[in-house]
Amino acid sequence: MGKILQLIKKELLLELRNKYALGSILLFGVSTVFVVFKAFNQFSPMTWNVMFWVLFLFISTNAVLKSFTQEKGSQAIYLYTLLNPYNVIIAKMIYNLFFLLLVGIMIYVLFIYFSFDPVVHLGLFILDIGLVAYGLSVIFSFVSAIAAMENNSSVLMAVLGMPLVLPVLLSGIKISTIALGITVDSEMNTDLLLLFAIDLMLTGVVIILFPVLWKS
């Protein structure tokens, strides 16, 4: 656990060192939300919900794309000789989880600022953001590791990541409709457990496959 925390600290220090990266993500988020709301002018709660998740996915993809791209060549070989692959991928997933959770909350605040707040059950909505962020962090961390080995990382990120993202995103949209009061679902707990189970299954698959990728 100590090594995982050290790796998370390394990721945070690298992020803070490249201040332009955080600034670009913030600027990208603000400008995208602003353009969307100016283009549509008025939003219904359902449209608000769909646009929230579309922008969350779009910004998250760009934010997590660099997970492994900054560790290439000699640096990757150096880390390979020092670190356990399980520690590496777990640290990446945890760091990206908190990063995407902050991105989701940032988008939510921007949506409130530029339009209105349709959320009825705030706790459920934040929990939904956290579960979706968890799933996206697992998927994009692993896909980023694969894409880092190739030149067209953005293309690979889209091709490999989108099919895996759909179950997580669709479950998140369904739960958020309950949080916004658009629909009433008596099986809400089942939906939450299903989304959490998908996240755990993805985590297990990534932890099993990553050491093979790490050695290749």
Buried (B, 14 or more C-beta within 10 A) or exposed (E): EEBBEEBBEEBEEBBEEEEEBEEEBBEBBBEBBEEBBEEEEEBEBEEBBBBBBBBBBBBBBBBBBBBBEEBEEEEBEEBEEEBEBBBBBBBBBBBBBBBBBEBBBBBBEBBEEBBEBBBEBEEBBBBBBBBBBBBBBBBBBBBBBBBBEEEEBEEBBBEBBBEBBEBBBEBBBBBBBBBBEBEEEEEBEEBBEBBBEBBEEBBEBBBEBBBEBBEE
